[in-house]
């Protein structure tokens, strides 16, 4: 069974920074992609950033130039460095991964339970 555990959320003032972490544990054969999504108050869940196994990255336009996604394959961990935070970045941030647990089988998608980021003065 695969589990994703996020950490690093909290309260920060506008213009501040936070670093989120997400670690995948359990039976893991190969991780194809790891990503962050977020859901703000009264909003639908939206894509934030993704990093593929070859280190290719994608970002939502709203966070480009401010957020950086990275991964440590040895630790099955993905990070999201968030700088120049704005009140509109307030949301629950969810970790997402696409991975396979057994060789030669299709990958599945897994979600963490989320970590709350509040940007407020």
Secondary structure, 3 states (H helix, E strand, C coil): CCEEEEECCEEECCCCCEEEEEEEECCCCEEEEEEEEEECCCCCCEEEEEEECCCCEEECCCCCCCEEEEEEHHHCEEEEEECCCCHHHCEEEEEEEEEECCCCCCCEEEECCCEEEEECC
